[in-house]
Amino acid sequence: MKVLIVVRTLKIGGMERVAVNLADAFAEHGHESHLMYFKPRPPQLEPSNEQVKVHHFALSRAMWTSGVGGIIEVVARLLNSVLRKSYFLLSGWWGGKLFRREVRRLERQYGTFDRIIFRGIGTFETVWSFQDPRACYVLENIVKTTSGHAPWLERLKARCLFHNKHLVTVSHGVEQQIATVMQTLQVKPSSLRTITNPCPLESIRKAMCEDFPERPNSPYLLNVARLVPQKNHHLLLRAYAKMRTTLPLVIVGEGPLRKELEALAVELGIAARVTFTGRQLNPYPWMHHARLFILSSAHEGLGIVLLEALACQTPIVSVDCPGGVRDIMTGELEAYLCEMTPEALAARVDAILDADGYAIDERWLERFSPAHITTAFLQETPAS
């Protein structure tokens, strides 16, 4: 089958990495896999499977060069200056028409796509007027209803993005939250189901064996995440300050909160033991050599980094945050969840280290195999 996966950028991030993994998975299982992105953000991720066809559709440039699109862009920006966060209304309406034209161009070259998979709300917004029964829209995280929009604009945005569309969530926790939000906003999707994210075990284990010169000389604790409020690094640092362990803490990732977090580490007296490495194109060697991986997020759509750490043969511990971590932390792994407080996280980490970690069961990863995920996406979408 022919599949088109659409994402706004291929920057180094969890959602983008999953999009690339999914494109690889379709190709590896014999399907014709296409991956489209709108905006270059170097350094960017690339598929590992050479059979994946990558397309850069410069949507922003197409807006300005499509005649009326330039006028729409100017009006959209003016409207946004008056009505905050309304830019998507006009830009996404015209963007959807340009996207349809681009899909038709690709189909003249490659043939008709059987499934079109959009990933991330930022991607939905840019082309929201595109309607097609082959399309499904993957929600990577919970949807907040207190985003600063006026209530009527919140409802209008939800209607544009979600109404009469096939929605897919990455975890059952997100599905439950989305169902409640859609009801509150009086929006009815064509369908709503959960298809989790793939964990490409083979490629991760190949990547984790690569050399990396920055490797610490001693065992360390690890967190891999963007330095943004959702990832809750303030909690992580405060928990680390309370831990008995002397192992250093390594934080892989970049973001707007870096200076603030570095200042907090100084304030807590732990700066000498905390290393901020910045963004890493290949985080898997860092995961493989860590003593323990820690997730401290305020909420997670799924928490794919937990699966990636397990694939790298590294034990994990996570706060019990809203979203999808409980889709991963089931059975024996539930013992390594803790309350979302510095004291609880510190105590759980110390207890795991005192026990010298724990053995990893390969069966924990079976539900997230790429074969299962690709099959689910190609099944007929359920009726509303």
Summary of the structure (lengths in Angstrom):
residues: 384
radius of gyration: 21.4
end to end distance: 24.1
largest distance: 65.9
contacts: 1283
relative contact order: 0.12
helix: 46%
strand: 17%
